[in-house]
Structures are given as C-alpha cells and as structure tokens.
Amino acid sequence: MSALKDRLENDLSTAMKARDEVRTRTLRMVLTAVKNEEVAGRQARELSDDDVVKVLTREAKKRREAATAFADAGRAEQAQAERDENQVLEEYLPAQLGDVELTALVADAIAESGAAGPRAMGQVMKIVNPKVAGRAEGGRVAAEVKKQLGA
C-alpha cells in the first residue's frame, strides 16, 4: 500500500474520533476516489504515491471549480464548504510552484528542446509536465509555455 494512502486512512480514523465533520467527509470522498481509480480499467491495481497525488490533484481542482460556481450563483455557504474541503486536500498535496520557479522550469524546457514558436508547445509540455508533476495546475503551465513561446 502506498504511504500516502496509508496516511489518508489513518487521518480518517483520527478525524472520525475527533468528530471533525469536514475532514471526515473530505477524506472519505478522496479515499473513495482512490479506490475507484484502483479498480478502474481491466484489472485492479495498487496505486503508487504519484497516482494518489494525481487523484488528490483532480479532486482539489473539482473543489476549486465548485467553490467558484457556488460563489457565482450566490450560494456562499456551499462555496465555503467546498473551500474548506479543498483546504484539507491541499495538506496532502506537494507544495505548489511559485511563478518564478515555474517560469524557470519552462525556460529550461524550451532551451532543452530547442523549441521556437507556438507549434512547439507540445514538445515543451512533454518535458515540463514530468518535472512539475502535481506542483502546478496544467492550465497554469500551459499558459506559461504559451507566453514564453510567444503564442
């Protein structure tokens, strides 16, 4: 079993004992998403820590989008609940890259690939994505690559 999944399960038990509703609800939801990912496809498999981080990242993104949608609809209470869940998920994700770090990573990838112009975006993304891996949202990375390639 991955260490991160183990930690999630242990923290769920702790949250249940402490009667922390937000943490309990969030950890149950993310563990369900992890288990669904494990049985998805033709054959059941055990997820690695990297795979669990991908699931956590996906779930955190859902929470951010839902919070924005609820806030735009004037449903402040539901938006706050989504933000609270996102806060719990952020504790399990790697530290996010700052703008300076992301800019440097993209510049290095452009230099490494020798890319020039907007058509080379795919080449650069192939190099940058493994280095970023869960530490920055894909849209943010793509925007930086476009900016530096002059797209």
PAZAPA-4460 file (N, C-alpha, C; in steps of 0.05 Angstrom, whole numbers, plus 32768, in hexadecimal, padded with zeros to 4 digits):
% residues 151
    n_x    n_y    n_z   ca_x   ca_y   ca_z    c_x    c_y    c_z   seq   type   mol
   8011   7FE8   8000   8000   8000   8000   8012   8019   8000     1      M     A
   8009   802D   7FF1   8019   8045   7FF0   8018   8054   800B     2      S     A
   802E   8061   8011   8030   806F   802B   801C   8085   802D     3      A     A
   8016   8093   8017   8003   80A9   8017   7FE7   809E   801D     4      L     A
   7FDF   8088   8010   7FC5   807C   8015   7FC2   8073   8032     5      K     A
   7FD8   8067   803C   7FD9   8060   8058   7FD4   8078   806A     6      D     A
   7FE1   808D   8064   7FDF   80A6   8074   7FC2   80B0   8073     7      R     A
   7FB6   80B0   805B   7F9A   80B9   8058   7F87   80A8   806A     8      L     A
   7F8B   808E   8069   7F7A   807C   8079   7F7E   8080   8097     9      E     A
   7F97   8084   80A0   7F9C   808A   80BC   7F90   80A4   80C5    10      N     A
   7F93   80B9   80B3   7F88   80D3   80BA   7F69   80D2   80BA    11      D     A
   7F5D   80C1   80AA   7F40   80BE   80AA   7F37   80B3   80C5    12      L     A
   7F45   809F   80D0   7F3E   8094   80EA   7F41   80A9   80FF    13      S     A
   7F56   80B8   80FE   7F5A   80CE   8112   7F44   80E3   8110    14      T     A
   7F3D   80EA   80F8   7F28   80FE   80F4   7F0D   80F4   80FE    15      A     A
   7F07   80DB   80FA   7EEE   80CF   8103   7EED   80CF   8121    16      M     A
   7F03   80C8   812E   7F04   80C8   814B   7F01   80E5   8157    17      K     A
   7F0C   80F8   8148   7F0B   8114   8151   7EF0   8121   8149    18      A     A
   7EE0   8113   813A   7EC6   811D   8131   7EC9   8136   8120    19      R     A
   7EDE   8136   8110   7EE4   814C   80FD   7ED5   8146   80E3    20      D     A
   7EBD   8152   80E0   7EAC   814B   80C9   7EB8   8151   80AE    21      E     A
   7EC4   8169   80AB   7ECF   8171   8091   7EE5   815E   8089    22      V     A
   7EF8   8159   809B   7F0F   8148   8095   7F05   812B   808F    23      R     A
   7EF2   8122   809F   7EE8   8106   809B   7EDB   8104   8080    24      T     A
   7ECA   8117   807A   7EBB   8117   8060   7ECF   8118   8048    25      R     A
   7EE3   812A   804B   7EF7   812D   8035   7F08   8114   8031    26      T     A
   7F12   8109   8047   7F23   80F2   8045   7F14   80D9   803B    27      L     A
   7EFB   80D7   8043   7EEA   80C1   8039   7EE7   80C3   801B    28      R     A
   7EE1   80DC   8012   7EDE   80E1   7FF6   7EF7   80DB   7FE6    29      M     A
   7F0E   80E3   7FF0   7F27   80DF   7FE1   7F2F   80C2   7FE1    30      V     A
   7F2A   80B4   7FF7   7F31   8097   7FF8   7F1F   8088   7FE5    31      L     A
   7F06   8090   7FE2   7EF4   8084   7FCF   7EFE   8088   7FB3    32      T     A
   7F07   80A0   7FAD   7F12   80A6   7F93   7F2B   8095   7F8D    33      A     A
   7F3C   8091   7FA2   7F54   8081   7F9F   7F4C   8064   7F99    34      V     A
   7F39   805A   7FA8   7F30   803E   7FA4   7F23   803A   7F89    35      K     A
   7F14   804E   7F80   7F08   804C   7F65   7F1E   804C   7F50    36      N     A
   7F32   805B   7F54   7F49   805C   7F41   7F57   8041   7F41    37      E     A
   7F59   8034   7F58   7F67   801A   7F5A   7F58   8005   7F4A    38      E     A
   7F3E   8006   7F4A   7F2E   7FF1   7F3C   7F26   7FF9   7F20    39      V     A
   7F2D   8011   7F18   7F26   801A   7EFC   7F38   800A   7EE8    40      A     A
   7F2D   8006   7ED1   7F3C   7FF8   7EBD   7F37   7FDA   7EBD    41      G     A
   7F47   7FCB   7EAF   7F43   7FAF   7EAC   7F4B   7F9F   7EC5    42      R     A
   7F5F   7FA9   7ED3   7F6A   7F99   7EE9   7F6E   7FAC   7F02    43      Q     A
   7F66   7FA2   7F19   7F6B   7FB1   7F32   7F89   7FB4   7F36    44      A     A
   7F91   7FCB   7F42   7FAD   7FCF   7F47   7FB0   7FE0   7F60    45      R     A
   7FC8   7FE0   7F6B   7FCE   7FF0   7F82   7FDB   800A   7F78    46      E     A
   7FD1   8021   7F81   7FDB   803B   7F78   7FF5   8042   7F87    47      L     A
   8007   804E   7F78   801F   8058   7F84   8019   8073   7F91    48      S     A
   802D   807E   7F9F   8029   8099   7FAB   8024   80AE   7F95    49      D     A
   8032   80AB   7F7F   802E   80BE   7F69   8012   80BD   7F5E    50      D     A
   8007   80A5   7F5C   7FEC   80A2   7F52   7FD8   80AE   7F66    51      D     A
   7FDD   80AA   7F80   7FCB   80B5   7F94   7FCC   80D4   7F93    52      V     A
   7FE4   80DF   7F8F   7FE7   80FC   7F8C   7FD6   8106   7F75    53      V     A
   7FD6   80F7   7F5E   7FC6   80FF   7F47   7FA9   80FF   7F4E    54      K     A
   7F9F   80EB   7F5D   7F83   80EA   7F65   7F7D   8102   7F78    55      V     A
   7F8F   8107   7F8B   7F8C   811E   7F9D   7F8B   8139   7F8E    56      L     A
   7F9C   813C   7F7A   7F9D   8154   7F6A   7F83   8157   7F5B    57      T     A
   7F79   8142   7F4F   7F60   8143   7F41   7F48   814B   7F53    58      R     A
   7F48   813F   7F6B   7F32   8145   7F7E   7F34   8162   7F88    59      E     A
   7F4D   816B   7F8C   7F50   8187   7F95   7F47   819B   7F80    60      A     A
   7F4C   8194   7F67   7F44   81A5   7F51   7F25   81A6   7F50    61      K     A
   7F18   818F   7F54   7EFB   818E   7F54   7EF0   81A0   7F6A    62      K     A
   7EFD   81A0   7F81   7EF4   81B1   7F98   7EF6   81CF   7F91    63      R     A
   7F0D   81D6   7F85   7F11   81F2   7F7E   7EFC   81FB   7F6A    64      R     A
   7EF7   81EB   7F56   7EE3   81F2   7F41   7EC7   81F3   7F4D    65      E     A
   7EC1   81E1   7F5E   7EA6   81E1   7F6B   7EA3   81F9   7F7D    66      A     A
   7EB8   8200   7F8B   7EB7   8218   7F9D   7EB1   8231   7F8C    67      A     A
   7EBF   8233   7F75   7EBB   824A   7F64   7E9E   824B   7F59    68      T     A
   7E95   8233   7F50   7E79   8232   7F46   7E65   8239   7F5B    69      A     A
   7E68   822F   7F73   7E55   8235   7F89   7E57   8253   7F8F    70      F     A
   7E6E   825E   7F91   7E71   827B   7F97   7E64   828C   7F81    71      A     A
   7E68   8285   7F68   7E5C   8294   7F52   7E3D   8292   7F53    72      D     A
   7E33   827C   7F5E   7E16   8278   7F5F   7E0A   8284   7F79    73      A     A
   7E1B   8291   7F89   7E12   829D   7FA2   7E0D   828A   7FB8    74      G     A
   7E19   8273   7FB7   7E15   825E   7FCC   7E2F   825D   7FDD    75      R     A
   7E32   8271   7FEE   7E4B   8274   7FFD   7E50   825D   8010    76      A     A
   7E3C   8252   801C   7E3F   823C   802F   7E4B   8223   8021    77      E     A
   7E41   821C   800A   7E4B   8205   7FFB   7E67   820A   7FF1    78      Q     A
   7E6C   8223   7FE8   7E87   822B   7FDE   7E9B   8228   7FF5    79      A     A
   7E94   8231   800D   7EA6   822E   8024   7EAB   8211   802B    80      Q     A
   7E97   8200   8029   7E9B   81E4   802E   7EAF   81D7   801A    81      A     A
   7EAD   81DF   8001   7EC0   81D5   7FED   7EDC   81DF   7FF2    82      E     A
   7EDE   81F9   7FFA   7EF9   8204   8001   7F05   81F5   8019    83      R     A
   7EF4   81EF   802D   7EFE   81E0   8044   7F08   81C4   803C    84      D     A
   7EF9   81B7   802B   7F02   819C   8022   7F1D   819F   8012    85      E     A
   7F1F   81B4   8002   7F37   81B8   7FF2   7F4F   81BD   8005    86      N     A
   7F4A   81CB   801A   7F60   81D0   802E   7F6A   81B6   803A    87      Q     A
   7F58   81A3   8040   7F60   8189   804A   7F71   817B   8035    88      V     A
   7F68   817B   801C   7F77   816D   8007   7F92   8179   8002    89      L     A
   7F95   8193   8004   7FAE   81A1   8000   7FC4   8197   8013    90      E     A
   7FBC   818E   802B   7FCF   8184   803F   7FDE   816B   8035    91      E     A
   7FD2   815C   8022   7FDD   8143   8019   7FEB   8146   7FFE    92      Y     A
   7FE9   815E   7FF2   7FF6   8163   7FD8   8011   816F   7FDC    93      L     A
   8023   816A   7FC9   803E   8177   7FCA   803B   8195   7FC9    94      P     A
   804E   81A3   7FD3   804E   81C1   7FD3   804C   81CA   7FB6    95      A     A
   803B   81DE   7FB1   8037   81E8   7F96   804F   81FA   7F8E    96      Q     A
   8056   81F9   7F74   806C   8209   7F6A   8064   8226   7F69    97      L     A
   8076   8237   7F6F   8072   8254   7F6C   8075   825C   7F4F    98      G     A
   806D   8274   7F49   806F   827E   7F2D   808C   827E   7F23    99      D     A
   809F   8286   7F34   80BB   8287   7F2C   80C6   826C   7F26   100      V     A
   80BF   8258   7F37   80C9   823D   7F33   80BD   8231   7F19   101      E     A
   80A3   8236   7F15   8096   822C   7EFD   80A2   8238   7EE4   102      L     A
   80A7   8252   7EE4   80B3   8260   7ECE   80CF   8254   7EC8   103      T     A
   80DE   824F   7EDC   80F9   8243   7ED8   80F7   8227   7ECD   104      A     A
   80E5   8217   7ED7   80E2   81FB   7ECC   80DA   81FC   7EAE   105      L     A
   80C8   820D   7EA7   80BF   820F   7E8B   80D6   8219   7E7A   106      V     A
   80E5   822D   7E83   80FC   8238   7E74   8111   8222   7E6F   107      A     A
   8116   8212   7E84   8129   81FC   7E81   811F   81E7   7E6D   108      D     A
   8105   81E1   7E6E   80FA   81CE   7E5B   80FB   81D8   7E3E   109      A     A
   80F7   81F2   7E3A   80F8   81FD   7E1F   8115   81FB   7E15   110      I     A
   8128   8202   7E27   8144   8200   7E1F   814C   81E3   7E19   111      A     A
   8143   81D1   7E29   8149   81B4   7E26   813E   81A9   7E0C   112      E     A
   8126   81B1   7E04   8119   81A7   7DEC   8121   81B7   7DD3   113      S     A
   812B   81CF   7DD7   8132   81DF   7DC0   8119   81E9   7DB2   114      G     A
   8103   81EA   7DC0   80E9   81F2   7DB5   80E8   820F   7DAE   115      A     A
   80DA   8216   7D99   80D5   8232   7D92   80BA   8233   7D85   116      A     A
   80AA   8246   7D8E   8090   824B   7D82   807A   823A   7D8F   117      G     A
   8061   8241   7D8B   804B   8234   7D98   8047   8217   7D90   118      P     A
   8050   820F   7D79   804C   81F3   7D70   805D   81DF   7D81   119      R     A
   8070   81E9   7D8F   8082   81D8   7D9F   8077   81D4   7DBB   120      A     A
   805F   81DD   7DC1   8054   81DC   7DDC   8053   81BF   7DE6   121      M     A
   804B   81AD   7DD5   8049   8191   7DDE   8064   8186   7DE7   122      G     A
   8079   818C   7DD9   8094   8183   7DE0   809C   818D   7DFC   123      Q     A
   8097   81A6   7E00   809E   81B3   7E1A   808D   81A7   7E30   124      V     A
   8073   81A3   7E2C   8062   8198   7E40   806A   817C   7E48   125      M     A
   8074   816C   7E35   807E   8151   7E3B   8095   8151   7E4E   126      K     A
   80A6   8165   7E4C   80BD   8168   7E5D   80B5   8173   7E78   127      I     A
   80A4   8187   7E78   809D   8195   7E91   808B   8185   7EA3   128      V     A
   8076   8177   7E98   8063   8169   7EA9   806E   8156   7EBD   129      N     A
   8081   8144   7EB5   808C   8132   7ECA   809B   8141   7EE0   130      P     A
   80A7   8158   7EDA   80B6   8167   7EEE   80A3   8176   7F01   131      K     A
   808C   817D   7EF7   8078   818C   7F07   8068   8179   7F18   132      V     A
   805F   8163   7F0C   8050   814D   7F19   8041   8154   7F33   133      A     A
   802A   8160   7F30   8019   8165   7F47   8020   817E   7F57   134      G     A
   8035   818C   7F4F   803D   81A4   7F5D   8033   81BE   7F50   135      R     A
   8025   81BB   7F39   8019   81D2   7F2C   8003   81C7   7F1A   136      A     A
   7FED   81D6   7F17   7FD7   81CE   7F07   7FDF   81CF   7EEA   137      E     A
   7FD4   81BC   7EDA   7FDB   81BA   7EBE   7FD5   81D4   7EAE   138      G     A
   7FBF   81E1   7EB4   7FB8   81FA   7EA7   7FCC   8210   7EAC   139      G     A
   7FD6   8211   7EC4   7FEA   8224   7ECB   8004   821F   7EBC   140      R     A
   800C   8206   7EBA   8024   81FE   7EAC   8021   8205   7E8E   141      V     A
   800A   81FD   7E82   8006   8203   7E66   8006   8221   7E60   142      A     A
   7FFB   8231   7E72   7FFB   824E   7E6E   8017   8259   7E6E   143      A     A
   8028   824F   7E80   8044   8258   7E81   8053   8250   7E68   144      E     A
   804F   8237   7E5F   805C   822E   7E46   8054   823F   7E2F   145      V     A
   803A   8244   7E2C   8030   8256   7E16   803D   8271   7E18   146      K     A
   803E   827C   7E30   804A   8297   7E33   8067   8297   7E2A   147      K     A
   8076   8283   7E33   8093   8283   7E2C   8098   827C   7E0F   148      Q     A
   8086   826D   7E02   808A   8267   7DE6   807E   827D   7DD4   149      L     A
   8071   8290   7DE0   8066   82A6   7DD1   804D   829F   7DC1   150      G     A
   803E   828D   7DCC   8025   8284   7DBF   800E   8297   7DC3   151      A     A
***
